[in-house]
Amino acid sequence: MRTVYILRCSDNSLYTWITKDIDRRIIEHNTSKLGANYTKSRRPVTLEYSEMASNRSEASIREREIKQFDKRKKELLVSSKSN
C-alpha cells in the first residue's frame, strides 16, 4: 500500500508526493534532512489530504494527476475529503 498525500507548507503552498509510511514522512518533512528540498525552506508543514493506493504504479498515476491540478482545484480536493 502507498499513500498519496498533500502537505500545506508555511507559505500556504501545497506539496504532493507518495510514501509507504505517512507518519514517518511528515516527521522527516518537518525535522530532518530527509525531507524534500521544497519543504525544508517552508516548514512547518501539515498534512491536508491523503488517499491510499494499492501499489506504486497506481499511486504514481494519482500523484501525477494531482500535480497537474491548479491551486484552486487542489484546494477543492483538500476541502472535499478529510484525512
N, CA, C and O of each residue as an XYZ file, in Angstrom:
332
protein
N       0.836     -1.189      0.000
C       0.000      0.000      0.000
C       0.881      1.252      0.000
O       1.938      1.290      0.629
N       0.428      2.244     -0.702
C       1.098      3.552     -0.758
C       0.076      4.633     -0.415
O      -1.128      4.448     -0.594
N       0.568      5.741      0.072
C      -0.278      6.887      0.374
C       0.128      8.041     -0.528
O       1.305      8.389     -0.618
N      -0.852      8.627     -1.192
C      -0.665      9.871     -1.931
C      -1.097     10.968     -0.959
O      -2.184     10.902     -0.384
N      -0.244     11.974     -0.778
C      -0.571     12.979      0.228
C      -0.302     14.388     -0.270
O       0.485     14.617     -1.188
N      -0.988     15.323      0.376
C      -0.786     16.748      0.122
C      -0.477     17.416      1.451
O      -1.216     17.266      2.424
N       0.617     18.150      1.478
C       1.005     18.927      2.644
C       0.763     20.405      2.372
O       0.900     20.880      1.245
N       0.398     21.120      3.435
C       0.341     22.584      3.340
C       1.595     23.117      4.008
O       1.881     22.812      5.166
N       2.330     23.911      3.266
C       3.571     24.497      3.775
C       3.278     25.819      4.478
O       2.185     26.373      4.357
N       4.261     26.309      5.208
C       4.076     27.545      5.970
C       3.773     28.752      5.085
O       3.193     29.729      5.559
N       4.154     28.701      3.814
C       3.841     29.796      2.887
C       2.504     29.589      2.173
O       2.184     30.307      1.225
N       1.719     28.597      2.636
C       0.398     28.251      2.101
C       0.458     27.515      0.767
O      -0.582     27.276      0.153
N       1.642     27.155      0.310
C       1.735     26.337     -0.901
C       1.387     24.891     -0.557
O       1.404     24.494      0.608
N       1.075     24.116     -1.585
C       0.713     22.713     -1.397
C       1.750     21.827     -2.070
O       2.170     22.086     -3.198
N       2.153     20.784     -1.368
C       3.181     19.856     -1.842
C       2.569     18.465     -1.913
O       1.961     18.006     -0.946
N       2.722     17.794     -3.043
C       2.132     16.467     -3.256
C       3.224     15.442     -3.514
O       4.170     15.694     -4.259
N       3.075     14.270     -2.879
C       4.033     13.193     -3.072
C       3.398     11.872     -2.655
O       2.215     11.824     -2.316
N       4.194     10.789     -2.681
C       3.705      9.476     -2.244
C       4.693      8.870     -1.253
O       5.877      9.207     -1.248
N       4.180      7.963     -0.409
C       5.020      7.317      0.593
C       4.410      5.997      1.027
O       3.226      5.740      0.811
N       5.234      5.171      1.640
C       4.757      3.944      2.281
C       4.351      4.206      3.730
O       3.502      3.501      4.275
N       4.958      5.222      4.357
C       4.754      5.499      5.780
C       4.524      6.995      5.975
O       5.476      7.768      6.087
N       3.273      7.392      6.014
C       2.930      8.818      6.061
C       3.385      9.486      7.356
O       3.849     10.625      7.323
N       3.265      8.809      8.483
C       3.678      9.422      9.753
C       5.171      9.719      9.764
O       5.583     10.815     10.143
N       5.982      8.752      9.351
C       7.428      8.952      9.278
C       7.769     10.081      8.311
O       8.642     10.905      8.585
N       7.079     10.109      7.191
C       7.399     11.095      6.154
C       7.094     12.526      6.607
O       7.858     13.443      6.307
N       6.005     12.721      7.312
C       5.677     14.065      7.802
C       6.734     14.535      8.799
O       7.144     15.696      8.775
N       7.170     13.635      9.671
C       8.239     13.980     10.609
C       9.495     14.370      9.839
O      10.152     15.355     10.177
N       9.830     13.604      8.810
C      11.009     13.935      8.002
C      10.867     15.293      7.327
O      11.822     16.069      7.292
N       9.699     15.584      6.796
C       9.495     16.889      6.144
C       9.698     18.034      7.132
O      10.206     19.093      6.765
N       9.300     17.818      8.382
C       9.357     18.893      9.370
C      10.664     18.997     10.133
O      10.975     20.069     10.652
N      11.439     17.927     10.221
C      12.578     17.962     11.137
C      13.893     17.465     10.569
O      14.942     17.731     11.155
N      13.879     16.771      9.477
C      15.060     16.030      9.063
C      15.631     16.515      7.736
O      14.967     17.210      6.967
N      16.865     16.134      7.492
C      17.480     16.383      6.190
C      16.863     15.493      5.118
O      17.063     15.730      3.927
N      16.120     14.478      5.528
C      15.482     13.560      4.587
C      14.217     14.140      3.966
O      13.690     13.584      3.002
N      13.726     15.253      4.509
C      12.564     15.907      3.924
C      12.911     16.471      2.554
O      14.082     16.690      2.243
N      11.905     16.700      1.752
C      12.112     17.234      0.407
C      12.727     18.633      0.468
O      12.436     19.405      1.381
N      13.567     18.948     -0.497
C      14.161     20.287     -0.568
C      13.087     21.367     -0.571
O      13.253     22.414      0.055
N      11.988     21.114     -1.272
C      10.911     22.104     -1.351
C      10.368     22.431      0.032
O      10.150     23.600      0.351
N      10.150     21.413      0.854
C       9.527     21.651      2.158
C      10.518     22.128      3.215
O      10.104     22.733      4.204
N      11.801     21.876      3.035
C      12.797     22.280      4.040
C      12.754     23.779      4.311
O      12.913     24.203      5.456
N      12.545     24.573      3.290
C      12.526     26.024      3.467
C      11.114     26.558      3.720
O      10.905     27.770      3.784
N      10.147     25.646      3.864
C       8.751     26.068      4.057
C       8.121     25.390      5.271
O       6.916     25.140      5.297
N       8.942     25.098      6.268
C       8.466     24.438      7.483
C       7.783     25.433      8.400
O       8.105     26.621      8.367
N       6.851     24.976      9.215
C       6.356     23.614      9.327
C       5.342     23.294      8.226
O       4.736     24.180      7.624
N       5.186     21.996      7.994
C       4.178     21.521      7.061
C       3.134     20.731      7.830
O       3.424     20.140      8.870
N       1.912     20.728      7.301
C       0.836     19.951      7.916
C       0.159     19.104      6.854
O       0.033     19.511      5.699
N      -0.270     17.933      7.259
C      -0.972     17.047      6.346
C      -2.366     17.596      6.093
O      -3.132     17.812      7.033
N      -2.696     17.822      4.832
C      -4.001     18.352      4.459
C      -4.889     17.305      3.803
O      -6.114     17.399      3.867
N      -4.276     16.308      3.172
C      -5.061     15.337      2.398
C      -4.236     14.076      2.208
O      -3.018     14.138      2.039
N      -4.903     12.939      2.236
C      -4.229     11.689      1.894
C      -5.245     10.695      1.342
O      -6.427     10.727      1.684
N      -4.756      9.825      0.490
C      -5.578      8.738     -0.025
C      -4.677      7.537     -0.274
O      -3.502      7.682     -0.610
N      -5.239      6.366     -0.107
C      -4.479      5.131     -0.259
C      -4.518      4.659     -1.713
O      -5.499      4.857     -2.430
N      -3.426      4.034     -2.116
C      -3.324      3.386     -3.427
C      -2.816      1.970     -3.174
O      -2.039      1.741     -2.246
N      -3.245      1.043     -3.979
C      -2.901     -0.355     -3.719
C      -1.461     -0.705     -4.087
O      -0.914     -1.682     -3.577
N      -0.837      0.089     -4.975
C       0.543     -0.202     -5.363
C       1.234      1.075     -5.850
O       0.605      2.125     -5.981
N       2.519      0.965     -6.111
C       3.333      2.117     -6.518
C       2.834      2.727     -7.831
O       2.779      3.948     -7.976
N       2.474      1.868     -8.775
C       2.029      2.350    -10.074
C       0.753      3.187     -9.951
O       0.659      4.275    -10.519
N      -0.215      2.673     -9.212
C      -1.476      3.400     -9.010
C      -1.224      4.725     -8.286
O      -1.811      5.750     -8.632
N      -0.356      4.696     -7.289
C      -0.030      5.909     -6.538
C       0.646      6.948     -7.432
O       0.344      8.138     -7.344
N       1.548      6.502     -8.279
C       2.261      7.420     -9.174
C       1.321      8.074    -10.180
O       1.457      9.258    -10.490
N       0.380      7.305    -10.679
C      -0.598      7.849    -11.626
C      -1.441      8.922    -10.946
O      -1.664      9.996    -11.506
N      -1.912      8.623     -9.724
C      -2.747      9.591     -8.998
C      -1.937     10.827     -8.611
O      -2.433     11.950     -8.702
N      -0.709     10.623     -8.185
C       0.156     11.753     -7.844
C       0.319     12.684     -9.047
O       0.208     13.903     -8.913
N       0.578     12.119    -10.194
C       0.740     12.899    -11.421
C      -0.539     13.690    -11.725
O      -0.471     14.863    -12.092
N      -1.693     13.053    -11.574
C      -2.971     13.750    -11.802
C      -3.090     14.965    -10.885
O      -3.400     16.068    -11.334
N      -2.839     14.745     -9.591
C      -2.984     15.836     -8.620
C      -1.983     16.950     -8.899
O      -2.331     18.127     -8.800
N      -0.764     16.606     -9.241
C       0.246     17.632     -9.513
C      -0.117     18.491    -10.720
O       0.361     19.619    -10.838
N      -0.940     17.982    -11.603
C      -1.372     18.764    -12.761
C      -2.532     19.696    -12.438
O      -2.856     20.575    -13.237
N      -3.160     19.518    -11.283
C      -4.247     20.417    -10.874
C      -3.681     21.807    -10.618
O      -2.537     21.948    -10.185
N      -4.488     22.835    -10.887
C      -4.085     24.173    -10.460
C      -4.378     24.302     -8.956
O      -4.991     23.416     -8.361
N      -3.944     25.391     -8.363
C      -4.085     25.560     -6.902
C      -5.542     25.503     -6.475
O      -5.857     24.898     -5.449
N      -6.429     26.113     -7.230
C      -7.847     26.123     -6.882
C      -8.399     24.704     -6.816
O      -9.129     24.359     -5.887
N      -8.053     23.893     -7.794
C      -8.554     22.523     -7.829
C      -7.955     21.685     -6.696
O      -8.639     20.831     -6.132
N      -6.693     21.919     -6.363
C      -6.089     21.220     -5.222
C      -6.785     21.617     -3.924
O      -7.034     20.769     -3.066
N      -7.098     22.904     -3.779
C      -7.796     23.373     -2.574
C      -9.184     22.724     -2.472
O      -9.630     22.376     -1.378
N      -9.852     22.565     -3.599
C     -11.153     21.880     -3.581
C     -11.002     20.431     -3.158
O     -11.818     19.921     -2.390
N      -9.982     19.771     -3.644
C      -9.724     18.386     -3.263
C      -9.463     18.303     -1.756
O     -10.034     17.452     -1.073
N      -8.617     19.171     -1.247
C      -8.290     19.177      0.177
C      -9.545     19.398      1.018
O      -9.744     18.723      2.028
N     -10.388     20.336      0.606
C     -11.573     20.653      1.406
C     -12.691     19.619      1.260
O     -13.603     19.569      2.085
N     -12.622     18.797      0.214
C     -13.699     17.828     -0.032
C     -13.544     16.531      0.753
O     -14.511     15.787      0.909
N     -12.349     16.253      1.245
C     -12.110     14.972      1.897
C     -11.213     15.161      3.094
O     -10.139     15.752      2.981
N     -11.636     14.670      4.235
C     -10.782     14.761      5.419
C      -9.746     13.654      5.386
O      -9.918     12.654      4.690
N      -8.676     13.833      6.135
C      -7.568     12.858      6.169
C      -8.008     11.522      6.689
O      -7.200     10.598      6.779
